[in-house]
Amino acid sequence: MNAQDSHQDPDSAQSEVETVRVMGAHDANVIPAPTSAPIIFAFGTTLLFAGLVTNWFVSAVGVVCIAKGVLGWWSDVLPRESVEEIPEESYLLIDTGPEPHEASKHLDSATPGRVVLPIEIPRIRSGIIGGLAGGTAMAVVALVWGAINFSVWMPVNLLAAMVLSSYDTFDAASLEQFSISGLFTALGIHLSMSVMVGLVLAMILPMAINFPRVFSIIVAPVTWSLVTYAAIGVLDPTLERWVNWYWFVGSQVAFGAVAGFFIARSERIQTIQYLTPAERLGLERSREQDGGGR
């Protein structure tokens, strides 16, 4: 952000107000242009998976939409992202706080402002570590449920049933037995899903500025539980037959609490929202690095 000349606040000569501009691709007067490619890609992905339970033609249409979205998205951001100019009248004044050794004053509450958030985000490894830690907590809750009601191998085999058709059964005794194939299958599913959800939580948590703990312990687990409840009949019919939803939601809360704790306490880095996609990928050097020229 580029701070312009200070402007005197009408309420007090002691406070400073600065005009903050959004920096674009080496230009303070542009922002990324809107594109429909992401929503086309998302729509195609939805059709692709919907076709698995309806008709292959639906999946074929989804593949076409995905291809259109990928190509459009690629052309919109690389090698240079599409941008549009910001009208001069769209710049707003925001209160950046008092200068050193000056009294704190604020603009009138009716004064609009623009804030680009989040300013800092966790590193990728924070999401991975948080996901693995949360996955461990979730596994403990699931194994306790199995030990109390069936055996410790029951939740393992129920998760493996998502991939292995041999566990699609109503026989509880067979699901309580140890199986090396069930163990490694369930372990692979659990680790991959834990890392994926941990990365998603690490991206979303910085945006929950006012209530990060509430988001990671309540909002996110409830959302995941509702999504699972809606899709479990397709993803894992065996788990649907035997699941105890009170324990299931408890395992989700355990995941969110532990993963959120690790992510919240991890190192944060500044966002690179003011760099072009090419610079983010390391394909180009900035003008400053090149001495003002390409």
KEVO-868216 format. One line per 4 residues: for each residue x negated, y, z negated of N, C-alpha, C. Coordinates in nm, 3 decimals. Layout:
! KEVO-868216
X Y Z X Y Z X Y Z  ...
This chain:
! KEVO-868216
-0.083 -0.119 0.000 0.000 0.000 0.000 -0.087 0.125 0.000  -0.041 0.224 0.067 -0.117 0.346 0.085 -0.049 0.458 0.010  -0.114 0.512 -0.093 -0.056 0.621 -0.172 -0.084 0.753 -0.106  0.022 0.830 -0.079 0.009 0.961 -0.017 -0.005 1.068 -0.124
-0.008 1.194 -0.079 -0.026 1.304 -0.173 0.085 1.305 -0.276  0.050 1.334 -0.401 0.147 1.333 -0.509 0.246 1.446 -0.493  0.368 1.422 -0.543 0.476 1.519 -0.535 0.527 1.545 -0.676  0.545 1.666 -0.712 0.583 1.702 -0.849 0.725 1.658 -0.879
0.743 1.592 -0.994 0.874 1.551 -1.038 0.950 1.674 -1.087  1.076 1.698 -1.044 1.149 1.816 -1.087 1.175 1.817 -1.237  1.175 1.699 -1.302 1.203 1.695 -1.446 1.082 1.736 -1.529  0.964 1.715 -1.475 0.844 1.746 -1.554 0.725 1.763 -1.462
0.645 1.860 -1.492 0.525 1.883 -1.411 0.414 1.786 -1.450  0.437 1.709 -1.560 0.333 1.621 -1.610 0.330 1.486 -1.538  0.443 1.443 -1.483 0.449 1.312 -1.420 0.420 1.323 -1.271  0.377 1.209 -1.215 0.341 1.206 -1.075 0.431 1.108 -1.001
0.473 1.145 -0.882 0.551 1.058 -0.795 0.475 1.042 -0.666  0.461 0.919 -0.620 0.384 0.893 -0.500 0.471 0.827 -0.394  0.447 0.860 -0.269 0.514 0.793 -0.159 0.435 0.669 -0.124  0.500 0.555 -0.129 0.434 0.428 -0.103 0.480 0.375 0.032
0.387 0.347 0.120 0.417 0.296 0.253 0.382 0.148 0.262  0.456 0.077 0.342 0.429 -0.064 0.365 0.328 -0.077 0.477  0.219 -0.150 0.450 0.115 -0.167 0.550 0.148 -0.286 0.639  0.134 -0.269 0.768 0.158 -0.378 0.862 0.028 -0.424 0.922
0.033 -0.466 1.047 -0.086 -0.517 1.114 -0.178 -0.402 1.150  -0.260 -0.359 1.054 -0.355 -0.248 1.071 -0.284 -0.116 1.097  -0.159 -0.105 1.064 -0.083 0.015 1.093 0.017 0.038 0.982  0.015 0.159 0.926 0.103 0.190 0.814 0.245 0.216 0.860
0.272 0.217 0.989 0.403 0.256 1.039 0.480 0.141 1.103  0.439 0.016 1.080 0.509 -0.097 1.140 0.535 -0.204 1.035  0.637 -0.286 1.061 0.668 -0.402 0.979 0.696 -0.518 1.073  0.689 -0.644 1.023 0.720 -0.758 1.111 0.860 -0.746 1.169
0.872 -0.774 1.297 1.002 -0.766 1.366 1.087 -0.887 1.328  1.220 -0.871 1.323 1.307 -0.984 1.290 1.303 -1.090 1.399  1.322 -1.215 1.358 1.321 -1.326 1.452 1.423 -1.430 1.408  1.486 -1.494 1.504 1.584 -1.598 1.474 1.522 -1.738 1.473
1.391 -1.747 1.502 1.327 -1.877 1.513 1.337 -1.961 1.386  1.315 -1.907 1.265 1.323 -1.990 1.144 1.460 -2.053 1.124  1.567 -1.978 1.146 1.701 -2.033 1.123 1.736 -2.137 1.230  1.685 -2.120 1.353 1.706 -2.220 1.457 1.633 -2.350 1.418
1.511 -2.336 1.367 1.435 -2.452 1.322 1.507 -2.523 1.207  1.557 -2.446 1.110 1.629 -2.505 0.996 1.757 -2.575 1.041  1.829 -2.513 1.135 1.951 -2.574 1.187 1.920 -2.705 1.260  1.811 -2.706 1.337 1.772 -2.828 1.407 1.734 -2.939 1.311
1.664 -2.904 1.202 1.627 -3.004 1.102 1.751 -3.064 1.036  1.849 -2.979 1.008 1.975 -3.028 0.951 2.044 -3.125 1.045  2.050 -3.090 1.174 2.113 -3.180 1.271 2.035 -3.311 1.286  1.903 -3.302 1.278 1.820 -3.423 1.292 1.856 -3.526 1.186
1.866 -3.482 1.061 1.897 -3.576 0.953 2.046 -3.611 0.949  2.131 -3.517 0.992 2.274 -3.549 0.997 2.302 -3.659 1.097  2.222 -3.664 1.203 2.241 -3.768 1.303 2.210 -3.908 1.253  2.132 -3.918 1.145 2.099 -4.049 1.089 2.221 -4.119 1.031
2.320 -4.040 0.988 2.440 -4.099 0.929 2.564 -4.076 1.015  2.545 -4.015 1.135 2.659 -3.992 1.223 2.633 -4.054 1.360  2.568 -3.980 1.449 2.546 -4.028 1.586 2.410 -3.981 1.634  2.346 -4.064 1.715 2.211 -4.029 1.762 2.211 -3.902 1.845
2.325 -3.870 1.910 2.331 -3.750 1.992 2.313 -3.625 1.906  2.362 -3.628 1.782 2.345 -3.514 1.690 2.196 -3.493 1.661  2.124 -3.602 1.640 1.979 -3.592 1.617 1.907 -3.540 1.740  1.952 -3.580 1.860 1.889 -3.532 1.984 1.904 -3.381 1.997
2.024 -3.330 1.967 2.043 -3.185 1.969 1.954 -3.118 1.865  1.939 -3.182 1.751 1.852 -3.128 1.647 1.707 -3.117 1.691  1.659 -3.219 1.764 1.521 -3.217 1.814 1.501 -3.100 1.910  1.599 -3.076 1.996 1.590 -2.963 2.090 1.584 -2.831 2.014
1.668 -2.816 1.912 1.668 -2.693 1.832 1.536 -2.676 1.758  1.482 -2.786 1.706 1.353 -2.779 1.637 1.243 -2.733 1.732  1.241 -2.789 1.851 1.141 -2.749 1.950 1.154 -2.601 1.984  1.279 -2.555 2.003 1.303 -2.414 2.032 1.256 -2.326 1.917
1.287 -2.367 1.795 1.247 -2.288 1.679 1.096 -2.282 1.662  1.029 -2.396 1.681 0.882 -2.400 1.666 0.815 -2.312 1.771  0.856 -2.325 1.896 0.795 -2.246 2.003 0.823 -2.097 1.982  0.947 -2.063 1.946 0.979 -1.923 1.923 0.905 -1.865 1.805
0.894 -1.944 1.698 0.823 -1.899 1.579 0.676 -1.876 1.610  0.619 -1.969 1.684 0.477 -1.959 1.720 0.452 -1.833 1.802  0.534 -1.808 1.902 0.513 -1.693 1.990 0.539 -1.561 1.919  0.618 -1.565 1.810 0.647 -1.442 1.737 0.535 -1.400 1.642
0.449 -1.494 1.604 0.347 -1.461 1.504 0.204 -1.478 1.552  0.181 -1.556 1.655 0.044 -1.578 1.702 0.036 -1.555 1.852  -0.078 -1.502 1.901 -0.196 -1.461 1.824 -0.178 -1.332 1.747  -0.074 -1.252 1.783 -0.044 -1.132 1.707 0.105 -1.130 1.678
0.139 -1.095 1.556 0.280 -1.097 1.518 0.356 -0.982 1.584  0.483 -1.006 1.614 0.569 -0.901 1.669 0.604 -0.803 1.558  0.594 -0.675 1.588 0.620 -0.572 1.487 0.714 -0.466 1.544  0.773 -0.388 1.454 0.855 -0.275 1.495 0.821 -0.157 1.405
0.838 -0.037 1.459 0.802 0.083 1.385 0.904 0.111 1.275  0.853 0.171 1.167 0.939 0.213 1.057 0.977 0.359 1.079  1.108 0.390 1.082 1.146 0.531 1.095 1.092 0.613 0.978  1.048 0.733 1.007 0.989 0.817 0.904 1.085 0.842 0.789
1.215 0.853 0.820 1.311 0.883 0.714 1.338 0.764 0.623  1.286 0.646 0.657 1.312 0.529 0.574 1.219 0.519 0.456  1.111 0.599 0.452 1.021 0.595 0.338 1.090 0.653 0.215  1.070 0.588 0.103 1.136 0.628 -0.020 1.032 0.664 -0.125
1.075 0.744 -0.221 0.989 0.781 -0.333 1.014 0.687 -0.448  0.907 0.636 -0.507 0.920 0.553 -0.626 0.825 0.605 -0.733  0.863 0.583 -0.855 0.784 0.628 -0.968 0.675 0.528 -0.997  0.550 0.566 -0.979 0.438 0.476 -1.005 0.382 0.494 -1.145
0.450 0.570 -1.228 0.405 0.589 -1.366 0.318 0.711 -1.382  0.293 0.750 -1.504 0.214 0.871 -1.530 0.067 0.852 -1.497  0.003 0.960 -1.464 -0.141 0.957 -1.448 -0.206 0.940 -1.585  -0.333 0.900 -1.591 -0.399 0.883 -1.721 -0.389 1.009 -1.806
-0.364 0.987 -1.938 -0.358 1.094 -2.038 -0.239 1.188 -2.017  -0.139 1.144 -1.938 -0.022 1.227 -1.918 0.101 1.159 -1.973  0.201 1.236 -2.009 0.322 1.182 -2.067 0.398 1.099 -1.964  0.466 0.994 -2.010 0.541 0.908 -1.921 0.676 0.967 -1.891
0.708 0.982 -1.762 0.836 1.032 -1.717 0.888 0.940 -1.607  1.018 0.939 -1.588 1.077 0.853 -1.487 1.171 0.934 -1.399  1.188 0.886 -1.276 1.283 0.949 -1.187 1.425 0.924 -1.236  1.516 1.003 -1.189 1.656 0.980 -1.221 1.698 0.841 -1.175
1.787 0.774 -1.251 1.825 0.637 -1.221 1.891 0.623 -1.085  1.943 0.734 -1.031 2.009 0.728 -0.901 1.910 0.729 -0.785  1.781 0.757 -0.814 1.681 0.764 -0.709 1.646 0.624 -0.661  1.663 0.593 -0.534 1.632 0.458 -0.485 1.482 0.436 -0.476
1.440 0.313 -0.471 1.299 0.281 -0.457 1.281 0.150 -0.384  1.160 0.123 -0.339 1.132 0.000 -0.266 1.010 -0.066 -0.327  1.025 -0.190 -0.367 0.916 -0.264 -0.429 0.894 -0.391 -0.351  0.772 -0.422 -0.317 0.738 -0.544 -0.245 0.693 -0.646 -0.348
0.771 -0.753 -0.364 0.744 -0.855 -0.465 0.744 -0.993 -0.398  0.674 -1.090 -0.456 0.584 -1.076 -0.570 0.449 -1.018 -0.530  0.385 -0.951 -0.624 0.254 -0.891 -0.599 0.145 -0.997 -0.612  0.162 -1.089 -0.707 0.066 -1.196 -0.729 0.138 -1.330 -0.728
0.070 -1.434 -0.683 0.126 -1.568 -0.679 0.023 -1.668 -0.731  0.067 -1.785 -0.780 -0.029 -1.887 -0.821 -0.102 -1.946 -0.701  -0.216 -2.006 -0.728 -0.287 -2.076 -0.621 -0.214 -2.206 -0.586  -0.245 -2.261 -0.471 -0.180 -2.384 -0.427 -0.207 -2.497 -0.526
-0.329 -2.502 -0.578 -0.361 -2.610 -0.671 -0.279 -2.601 -0.799  -0.230 -2.482 -0.833 -0.147 -2.468 -0.951 -0.015 -2.542 -0.932  0.042 -2.532 -0.811 0.164 -2.606 -0.783 0.142 -2.757 -0.785  0.026 -2.800 -0.734 -0.004 -2.944 -0.734 -0.021 -2.995 -0.877
-0.101 -2.923 -0.957 -0.123 -2.965 -1.096 0.007 -2.958 -1.175  0.083 -2.851 -1.156 0.210 -2.840 -1.225 0.306 -2.950 -1.186  0.310 -2.984 -1.056 0.397 -3.091 -1.011 0.359 -3.226 -1.069  0.229 -3.254 -1.075 0.183 -3.381 -1.133 0.212 -3.387 -1.283
0.192 -3.275 -1.353 0.222 -3.271 -1.497 0.372 -3.288 -1.521  0.453 -3.217 -1.442 0.597 -3.232 -1.454 0.644 -3.371 -1.419  0.583 -3.432 -1.317 0.617 -3.568 -1.279 0.585 -3.667 -1.389  0.477 -3.643 -1.463 0.443 -3.730 -1.576 0.549 -3.721 -1.684
0.592 -3.598 -1.715 0.697 -3.579 -1.816 0.828 -3.644 -1.772  0.863 -3.631 -1.645 0.985 -3.693 -1.592 0.977 -3.845 -1.604  0.860 -3.901 -1.569 0.843 -4.045 -1.575 0.858 -4.097 -1.718  0.807 -4.022 -1.815 0.820 -4.063 -1.955 0.967 -4.073 -1.995
1.045 -3.971 -1.959 1.188 -3.972 -1.991 1.257 -4.090 -1.923  1.226 -4.114 -1.796 1.289 -4.225 -1.723 1.252 -4.360 -1.784  1.125 -4.377 -1.821 1.081 -4.504 -1.880 1.144 -4.527 -2.017  1.163 -4.420 -2.095 1.229 -4.433 -2.224 1.373 -4.479 -2.204
1.442 -4.420 -2.104 1.579 -4.464 -2.073 1.581 -4.612 -2.036  1.486 -4.653 -1.952 1.481 -4.794 -1.912 1.453 -4.886 -2.028  1.359 -4.846 -2.116 1.324 -4.931 -2.230 1.441 -4.945 -2.327  1.520 -4.841 -2.344 1.632 -4.845 -2.438 1.747 -4.929 -2.383
1.775 -4.918 -2.254 1.893 -4.981 -2.197 1.865 -5.110 -2.121  1.750 -5.121 -2.055 1.721 -5.240 -1.974 1.577 -5.286 -2.001  1.486 -5.241 -1.915 1.342 -5.263 -1.933 1.269 -5.146 -1.871  1.141 -5.133 -1.900 1.066 -5.019 -1.846 1.054 -5.026 -1.695
1.075 -5.145 -1.637 1.062 -5.160 -1.493 1.190 -5.124 -1.419  1.300 -5.107 -1.493 1.426 -5.074 -1.428 1.419 -4.942 -1.350  1.375 -4.829 -1.411 1.367 -4.704 -1.334 1.266 -4.711 -1.220  1.160 -4.790 -1.238 1.061 -4.805 -1.131 1.124 -4.871 -1.010
1.196 -4.981 -1.033 1.257 -5.054 -0.922 1.372 -4.976 -0.860  1.444 -4.898 -0.940 1.551 -4.816 -0.885 1.497 -4.710 -0.789  1.381 -4.654 -0.822 1.320 -4.556 -0.732 1.266 -4.624 -0.608  1.209 -4.744 -0.623 1.156 -4.818 -0.508 1.267 -4.859 -0.413
1.390 -4.871 -0.465 1.503 -4.910 -0.381 1.533 -4.807 -0.274  1.479 -4.686 -0.286 1.496 -4.584 -0.183 1.432 -4.628 -0.052  1.329 -4.715 -0.061 1.257 -4.761 0.058 1.274 -4.912 0.080  1.269 -4.989 -0.028 1.272 -5.135 -0.017 1.416 -5.186 -0.027
1.465 -5.248 0.081 1.602 -5.299 0.082 1.620 -5.419 -0.010  1.511 -5.484 -0.049 1.522 -5.600 -0.137 1.574 -5.565 -0.275  1.570 -5.436 -0.311 1.620 -5.393 -0.442 1.764 -5.341 -0.434  1.825 -5.350 -0.318 1.964 -5.309 -0.304 2.055 -5.420 -0.355
2.074 -5.424 -0.487 2.144 -5.534 -0.550 2.224 -5.487 -0.670  2.324 -5.568 -0.707 2.403 -5.541 -0.827 2.351 -5.621 -0.946  2.248 -5.702 -0.923 2.193 -5.789 -1.026 2.093 -5.712 -1.112  2.132 -5.680 -1.235 2.044 -5.604 -1.324 1.919 -5.684 -1.361
1.932 -5.816 -1.373 1.818 -5.898 -1.414 1.703 -5.888 -1.315  1.733 -5.885 -1.186 1.627 -5.877 -1.085 1.562 -5.739 -1.085  1.638 -5.638 -1.120 1.583 -5.502 -1.125 1.499 -5.478 -1.250  1.511 -5.565 -1.348 1.434 -5.550 -1.471 1.299 -5.619 -1.464
1.273 -5.691 -1.356 1.148 -5.766 -1.344 1.037 -5.681 -1.285  0.913 -5.711 -1.324 0.797 -5.641 -1.269 0.770 -5.688 -1.127  0.739 -5.593 -1.040 0.702 -5.623 -0.902 0.591 -5.529 -0.859  0.483 -5.584 -0.808 0.371 -5.501 -0.766 0.410 -5.412 -0.648
0.491 -5.465 -0.556 0.535 -5.384 -0.442 0.627 -5.272 -0.488  0.716 -5.302 -0.583 0.804 -5.200 -0.636 0.728 -5.092 -0.711  0.624 -5.134 -0.785 0.545 -5.037 -0.861 0.474 -4.939 -0.770  0.403 -4.989 -0.668 0.327 -4.900 -0.581 0.418 -4.816 -0.492
0.532 -4.873 -0.452 0.626 -4.795 -0.372 0.684 -4.681 -0.454  0.728 -4.712 -0.575 0.784 -4.609 -0.662 0.679 -4.504 -0.698  0.555 -4.548 -0.721 0.448 -4.454 -0.754 0.422 -4.358 -0.639  0.419 -4.410 -0.517 0.398 -4.323 -0.402 0.510 -4.223 -0.383
0.636 -4.268 -0.398 0.750 -4.178 -0.385 0.746 -4.071 -0.493  0.720 -4.114 -0.616 0.723 -4.020 -0.729 0.612 -3.916 -0.719  0.492 -3.957 -0.684 0.381 -3.862 -0.673 0.404 -3.762 -0.561  0.448 -3.809 -0.445 0.468 -3.718 -0.332 0.580 -3.619 -0.362
0.689 -3.665 -0.421 0.799 -3.575 -0.452 0.762 -3.477 -0.562  0.684 -3.522 -0.660 0.642 -3.433 -0.769 0.554 -3.321 -0.717  0.460 -3.354 -0.629 0.372 -3.252 -0.572 0.452 -3.155 -0.485  0.545 -3.208 -0.405 0.625 -3.123 -0.317 0.709 -3.025 -0.400
0.779 -3.075 -0.501 0.863 -2.989 -0.584 0.777 -2.892 -0.664  0.659 -2.935 -0.708 0.569 -2.845 -0.780 0.524 -2.728 -0.693  0.494 -2.755 -0.567 0.455 -2.647 -0.475 0.571 -2.551 -0.452  0.692 -2.605 -0.436 0.810 -2.519 -0.417 0.833 -2.433 -0.541
0.820 -2.493 -0.660 0.839 -2.418 -0.783 0.734 -2.309 -0.799  0.610 -2.337 -0.757 0.504 -2.237 -0.766 0.530 -2.119 -0.674  0.596 -2.143 -0.560 0.628 -2.034 -0.469 0.745 -1.951 -0.518  0.843 -2.017 -0.582 0.965 -1.948 -0.623 0.950 -1.879 -0.758
0.875 -1.939 -0.850 0.867 -1.888 -0.987 0.823 -1.743 -0.997  0.723 -1.696 -0.916 0.685 -1.554 -0.926 0.797 -1.457 -0.892  0.899 -1.504 -0.818 1.009 -1.416 -0.783 1.114 -1.408 -0.894  1.107 -1.500 -0.989 1.198 -1.496 -1.104 1.132 -1.412 -1.214
1.117 -1.282 -1.186 1.035 -1.195 -1.270 1.090 -1.181 -1.411  1.221 -1.165 -1.423 1.281 -1.136 -1.552 1.311 -1.260 -1.636  1.320 -1.376 -1.572 1.356 -1.496 -1.648 1.285 -1.620 -1.594  1.152 -1.624 -1.590 1.083 -1.740 -1.534 1.109 -1.869 -1.612
1.115 -1.859 -1.747 1.138 -1.980 -1.827 1.279 -2.034 -1.806  1.376 -1.942 -1.801 1.514 -1.984 -1.776 1.525 -2.050 -1.639  1.455 -1.997 -1.542 1.460 -2.053 -1.407 1.400 -2.193 -1.404  1.282 -2.212 -1.463 1.214 -2.341 -1.455 1.278 -2.447 -1.543
1.344 -2.406 -1.654 1.399 -2.504 -1.747 1.547 -2.531 -1.720  1.621 -2.433 -1.666 1.765 -2.448 -1.649 1.805 -2.442 -1.501  1.775 -2.330 -1.435 1.826 -2.309 -1.299 1.773 -2.414 -1.202  1.641 -2.432 -1.196 1.582 -2.527 -1.101 1.626 -2.671 -1.130
1.619 -2.722 -1.255 1.664 -2.860 -1.280 1.811 -2.883 -1.246  1.898 -2.788 -1.280 2.040 -2.804 -1.248 2.060 -2.807 -1.096  1.986 -2.722 -1.024 1.997 -2.720 -0.878 1.952 -2.853 -0.819  1.836 -2.904 -0.865 1.787 -3.033 -0.814 1.885 -3.146 -0.846
1.943 -3.143 -0.965 2.037 -3.248 -1.005 2.162 -3.246 -0.918  2.213 -3.128 -0.887 2.332 -3.118 -0.803 2.303 -3.165 -0.661  2.185 -3.129 -0.608 2.147 -3.175 -0.474 2.134 -3.328 -0.472  2.071 -3.384 -0.576 2.056 -3.529 -0.585 2.192 -3.597 -0.596
2.281 -3.539 -0.675 2.415 -3.596 -0.693 2.490 -3.602 -0.560  2.470 -3.502 -0.476 2.538 -3.497 -0.347 2.478 -3.593 -0.246  2.347 -3.619 -0.256 2.280 -3.698 -0.152 2.242 -3.838 -0.196  2.262 -3.873 -0.322 2.209 -3.999 -0.373 2.274 -4.120 -0.306
2.401 -4.107 -0.265 2.468 -4.219 -0.200 2.403 -4.259 -0.070  2.337 -4.165 -0.002 2.268 -4.193 0.124 2.122 -4.230 0.099  2.057 -4.157 0.008 1.914 -4.177 -0.015 1.884 -4.304 -0.093  1.964 -4.333 -0.196 1.935 -4.447 -0.283 2.064 -4.501 -0.344
2.141 -4.582 -0.269 2.268 -4.635 -0.322 2.250 -4.717 -0.449  2.138 -4.787 -0.462 2.114 -4.867 -0.582 2.103 -4.779 -0.705  2.029 -4.670 -0.693 2.016 -4.577 -0.804 2.152 -4.517 -0.839  2.236 -4.494 -0.739 2.368 -4.439 -0.765 2.452 -4.533 -0.852
2.433 -4.665 -0.835 2.511 -4.762 -0.913 2.470 -4.763 -1.060  2.341 -4.742 -1.087 2.289 -4.763 -1.222 2.250 -4.636 -1.296  2.245 -4.523 -1.229 2.192 -4.401 -1.290 2.280 -4.356 -1.407  2.215 -4.306 -1.510 2.282 -4.237 -1.621 2.252 -4.089 -1.604
2.354 -4.009 -1.571 2.331 -3.871 -1.532 2.282 -3.784 -1.647  2.315 -3.819 -1.770 2.264 -3.742 -1.883 2.112 -3.755 -1.892  2.063 -3.877 -1.879 1.919 -3.899 -1.882 1.853 -3.842 -1.756  1.923 -3.852 -1.642 1.866 -3.801 -1.519 1.844 -3.650 -1.527
1.947 -3.577 -1.571 1.932 -3.432 -1.586 1.825 -3.400 -1.689  1.817 -3.480 -1.797 1.712 -3.460 -1.896 1.573 -3.474 -1.838  1.556 -3.570 -1.746 1.425 -3.587 -1.682 1.392 -3.469 -1.593  1.494 -3.412 -1.527 1.472 -3.294 -1.445 1.433 -3.174 -1.530
1.499 -3.159 -1.645 1.464 -3.049 -1.736 1.321 -3.065 -1.787  1.282 -3.190 -1.818 1.145 -3.215 -1.863 1.045 -3.177 -1.755  1.077 -3.212 -1.630 0.989 -3.175 -1.519 0.977 -3.023 -1.509  1.091 -2.953 -1.507 1.088 -2.808 -1.492 1.015 -2.739 -1.604
1.035 -2.786 -1.729 0.971 -2.722 -1.844 0.820 -2.739 -1.839  0.773 -2.861 -1.813 0.628 -2.886 -1.812 0.562 -2.824 -1.689  0.621 -2.843 -1.571 0.563 -2.785 -1.450 0.563 -2.633 -1.458  0.673 -2.573 -1.506 0.679 -2.428 -1.520 0.576 -2.375 -1.618
0.551 -2.450 -1.725 0.449 -2.409 -1.823 0.311 -2.403 -1.760  0.274 -2.507 -1.686 0.142 -2.511 -1.624 0.129 -2.403 -1.515  0.234 -2.385 -1.437 0.228 -2.286 -1.329 0.222 -2.145 -1.386  0.301 -2.117 -1.491 0.305 -1.983 -1.550 0.172 -1.944 -1.612
0.098 -2.041 -1.662 -0.031 -2.013 -1.728 -0.150 -2.025 -1.633  -0.126 -2.051 -1.506 -0.235 -2.071 -1.411 -0.286 -1.937 -1.358  -0.400 -1.945 -1.293 -0.461 -1.826 -1.232 -0.375 -1.776 -1.118  -0.364 -1.643 -1.105 -0.285 -1.583 -0.998 -0.375 -1.502 -0.905
-0.336 -1.495 -0.781 -0.411 -1.418 -0.682 -0.315 -1.322 -0.614  -0.369 -1.214 -0.559 -0.286 -1.116 -0.490 -0.232 -1.175 -0.360  -0.110 -1.138 -0.328 -0.051 -1.184 -0.203 -0.121 -1.118 -0.085  -0.115 -1.184 0.029 -0.181 -1.133 0.151 -0.076 -1.087 0.250
0.031 -1.027 0.195 0.143 -0.988 0.280 0.107 -0.875 0.376  -0.002 -0.803 0.353 -0.038 -0.692 0.439 -0.141 -0.730 0.544  -0.171 -0.858 0.556 -0.262 -0.906 0.659 -0.182 -0.968 0.772  -0.236 -0.965 0.892 -0.171 -1.029 1.005 -0.186 -1.181 0.991
-0.098 -1.260 1.054 -0.114 -1.406 1.049 -0.250 -1.452 1.098  -0.304 -1.385 1.200 -0.435 -1.424 1.252 -0.544 -1.404 1.147  -0.534 -1.295 1.070 -0.631 -1.271 0.965 -0.616 -1.373 0.852  -0.492 -1.409 0.821 -0.470 -1.507 0.715 -0.531 -1.642 0.751
-0.525 -1.678 0.879 -0.583 -1.804 0.923 -0.732 -1.794 0.950  -0.788 -1.673 0.935 -0.930 -1.654 0.960 -0.967 -1.648 1.106  -0.869 -1.617 1.193 -0.896 -1.613 1.337 -0.954 -1.480 1.381  -0.934 -1.375 1.300 -0.982 -1.244 1.337 -1.051 -1.179 1.217
-1.140 -1.088 1.249 -1.205 -1.006 1.147 -1.136 -0.871 1.144  -1.132 -0.813 1.025 -1.069 -0.682 1.015 -1.158 -0.575 1.075  -1.099 -0.460 1.102 -1.176 -0.349 1.160 -1.286 -0.304 1.067  -1.256 -0.308 0.936 -1.358 -0.264 0.840 -1.480 -0.356 0.847
-1.455 -0.491 0.862 -1.565 -0.584 0.869 -1.647 -0.566 0.997  -1.578 -0.524 1.104 -1.647 -0.505 1.231 -1.700 -0.366 1.249  -1.696 -0.286 1.145 -1.747 -0.150 1.156 -1.656 -0.056 1.230  -1.522 -0.084 1.229 -1.426 0.005 1.291 -1.386 -0.034 1.431
-1.438 -0.143 1.485 -1.402 -0.184 1.621 -1.390 -0.332 1.633  -1.337 -0.379 1.745 -1.319 -0.522 1.768 -1.443 -0.580 1.839
